[in-house]
Amino acid sequence: MKYLLIALSVMVILFAGEAIVYLYDNSPIKDFTMVVTSIDSNGNTVIETTTTTERIREVPAPSGTQIVSVHYLTHNDKNVTETIIFIRNLEDNTSKVVRMSGDAYHAITSDPSWLGERHFIFYSYCGTGCQGIVLLNTVTGQMKDGVISYLSKGFVDSDQTHLKDWNDQVFIMDGLMGAVSTKIDNDNKIYLIFSSSNSNENESSTTTYRYIFDEQTTLLTEIN
């Protein structure tokens, strides 16, 4: 975690207008060198230099009034990746940090996806056979953890995906989960959508599971 404060100061420079090259996925990529100064147990000054690659992924909210900006910082010689999430308010031109992580167990493993105007979700580290799914409130900064787990044939009669949401509700889906998406319809209903695939010796099929998300309670309601 000792790189975070230095990384933040570097990113202020980036925001000030330093040139950034955009790759095919519209994520800015920049390499820079950071010098880290520390004191060892003997009171000696230790200076370390690390080369860091920064990737920035920005996703606007449905209304376009704010943007979630995720900075992925990979310290190449340390083989360590840190992530810092900013919320940028385009109406008053302010930014705030809502999450920082610097180890594998708190790593952000996907780009964010807005779930309404005050929340977004992203994947996080979980372990073998599961996937963490985090809900973050952009107003309060509160984060709630959910878990997606996978059960293959042999453990159950057929492949299944289990979703334990942020309120400990459990939903069971047939098949193994593929794509996850979010949507707001014309009535301002917010949907979390899973597509799962199931196959046997004769055929394969895809099933879509939809859940309405309540921004006030953060509860999910299955509508299939």
C-alpha positions in Angstrom: 0.0 0.0 0.0 3.0 2.3 0.3 2.7 3.3 -3.4 -0.8 4.7 -3.1 -0.1 8.2 -1.9 2.6 8.7 -4.5 0.4 7.3 -7.2 -2.3 9.8 -6.2 0.1 12.7 -6.6 1.1 11.4 -10.1 -2.5 11.1 -11.1 -3.1 14.8 -10.2 -0.5 15.6 -12.9 -2.3 13.3 -15.4 -5.6 15.1 -14.7 -3.9 18.5 -15.3 -3.7 17.6 -19.0 -0.6 15.5 -19.6 -0.8 13.7 -23.0 -2.4 10.2 -22.8 -2.6 7.6 -25.6 -5.9 5.8 -26.0 -5.8 2.1 -27.1 -8.5 0.1 -28.9 -10.7 -0.2 -25.7 -10.6 3.6 -25.1 -8.6 3.0 -21.9 -5.7 5.5 -21.5 -2.4 3.8 -21.0 0.7 5.6 -19.5 4.0 4.4 -18.2 5.9 6.4 -15.6 8.6 5.9 -13.0 8.0 6.4 -9.3 10.6 6.9 -6.6 9.7 5.6 -3.2 11.7 6.7 -0.1 11.4 4.8 3.2 13.3 4.3 6.4 14.5 0.7 7.2 14.8 -0.8 10.7 18.3 0.6 11.2 17.2 4.1 10.4 18.7 4.2 7.0 17.0 5.9 4.1 16.1 3.4 1.3 15.3 4.7 -2.1 13.4 2.4 -4.5 12.5 3.0 -8.1 9.6 1.3 -9.8 8.2 1.4 -13.3 4.4 1.7 -13.3 1.8 1.2 -16.0 -1.4 3.1 -15.5 -4.6 2.1 -17.3 -7.7 4.3 -16.8 -11.2 3.1 -17.4 -14.1 5.7 -17.3 -17.7 4.8 -17.4 -20.4 7.6 -17.4 -23.6 7.2 -15.4 -26.9 6.8 -17.3 -27.7 10.5 -16.8 -24.2 11.6 -17.9 -23.8 13.8 -14.8 -21.1 11.8 -13.2 -18.4 9.3 -14.2 -16.8 6.5 -12.4 -13.0 6.5 -13.1 -11.0 3.4 -12.3 -7.2 3.7 -12.3 -5.3 0.4 -12.6 -1.7 0.8 -11.5 0.6 -2.1 -12.3 4.0 -1.8 -10.7 5.9 -3.9 -13.2 9.0 -4.9 -11.3 7.0 -5.7 -8.2 4.3 -7.6 -10.1 1.7 -5.8 -8.0 -1.5 -4.1 -9.3 -3.4 -1.4 -7.3 -6.7 0.0 -8.1 -8.1 3.4 -7.2 -11.8 4.4 -7.9 -12.8 8.1 -8.4 -16.2 9.5 -8.8 -16.2 12.6 -11.0 -19.2 14.9 -10.7 -19.5 16.8 -14.1 -22.0 19.3 -12.7 -19.7 20.9 -10.1 -16.4 19.5 -11.5 -15.3 17.7 -8.3 -13.8 14.3 -7.8 -13.6 12.0 -4.8 -11.9 8.7 -4.1 -14.3 6.0 -3.1 -12.0 2.9 -3.0 -8.4 2.0 -3.0 -7.0 -1.5 -3.0 -3.4 -2.8 -3.2 -3.5 -6.5 -2.7 -5.0 -9.5 -4.5 -7.7 -10.2 -1.9 -9.2 -6.7 -2.5 -8.4 -6.5 -6.2 -11.0 -5.1 -8.7 -11.2 -7.7 -11.5 -13.6 -6.0 -13.9 -14.6 -2.6 -15.2 -17.5 -1.0 -13.3 -21.1 -1.1 -14.5 -23.7 1.4 -13.3 -26.7 0.1 -11.5 -28.9 3.1 -11.5 -27.6 6.6 -10.8 -26.2 6.1 -7.2 -24.7 2.7 -7.4 -22.4 0.7 -9.6 -21.1 -2.9 -9.4 -17.7 -4.6 -10.2 -16.1 -7.9 -9.8 -13.6 -8.6 -7.0 -11.3 -11.4 -5.9 -13.1 -14.4 -4.4 -11.2 -17.6 -4.9 -11.7 -20.9 -6.7 -15.2 -21.6 -8.1 -16.6 -18.2 -7.2 -16.6 -14.5 -8.1 -17.0 -11.5 -5.8 -19.5 -8.9 -6.9 -19.4 -5.6 -5.1 -22.1 -2.9 -4.9 -20.8 0.6 -4.2 -22.9 3.6 -3.3 -21.4 6.7 -4.9 -23.1 9.1 -2.4 -22.0 7.4 0.9 -19.0 5.4 -0.4 -20.5 2.3 1.3 -19.6 -1.0 -0.3 -21.5 -4.3 0.0 -20.1 -7.6 -1.0 -22.0 -10.3 -2.9 -20.7 -13.7 -4.2 -21.4 -15.6 -7.4 -20.5 -19.3 -7.1 -20.5 -22.1 -9.6 -21.6 -25.7 -9.1 -20.7 -28.2 -11.9 -22.3 -31.5 -12.8 -21.2 -34.1 -10.3 -21.9 -31.9 -7.3 -25.5 -31.2 -8.5 -27.7 -32.8 -11.2 -26.8 -30.0 -13.7 -24.6 -26.9 -13.8 -25.8 -24.1 -11.6 -24.8 -20.6 -10.7 -25.7 -19.2 -7.3 -25.9 -15.5 -6.6 -25.7 -14.4 -2.9 -26.5 -10.7 -3.2 -25.6 -7.8 -0.9 -28.5 -8.5 1.4 -27.7 -12.2 1.8 -30.5 -13.2 -0.6 -29.7 -16.3 -2.6 -30.8 -16.8 -6.2 -30.2 -20.0 -8.1 -29.7 -20.0 -11.9 -29.5 -23.1 -14.2 -26.3 -23.3 -16.1 -23.0 -21.5 -15.7 -23.1 -17.7 -15.8 -21.7 -15.9 -18.8 -22.4 -12.2 -19.4 -23.7 -9.9 -16.7 -25.2 -6.5 -17.7 -27.3 -3.7 -16.3 -30.1 -1.7 -17.8 -32.6 1.1 -17.1 -35.9 1.0 -19.0 -38.2 3.8 -20.0 -40.0 3.5 -16.7 -36.7 4.0 -14.8 -36.7 0.4 -13.6 -33.2 -0.8 -13.0 -32.3 -4.3 -14.0 -29.4 -6.6 -13.3 -29.2 -9.2 -16.0 -27.4 -12.6 -16.1 -27.0 -14.9 -19.1 -26.2 -18.5 -18.2 -25.3 -21.4 -20.5 -26.2 -25.0 -20.1 -25.1 -27.9 -22.2 -25.6 -31.6 -22.4 -24.6 -34.3 -24.9 -27.3 -33.3 -27.4 -27.7 -29.5 -27.2 -26.7 -26.3 -25.5 -28.9 -23.4 -24.5 -28.7 -20.0 -23.0 -31.1 -18.6 -20.4 -31.5 -15.0 -19.3 -32.3 -14.1 -15.7 -33.4 -10.6 -14.8 -33.6 -8.9 -11.4 -35.1 -5.5 -10.6 -32.8 -3.5 -8.4 -34.3 -1.1 -5.8 -31.9 1.8 -5.2 -33.5 2.7 -1.9 -33.2 -0.8 -0.3 -30.6 -2.3 -2.6 -32.8 -5.4 -2.8 -33.0 -7.6 -5.9 -36.3 -9.1 -7.1 -36.3 -11.9 -9.7 -38.9 -11.3 -12.4 -38.4 -14.4 -14.6 
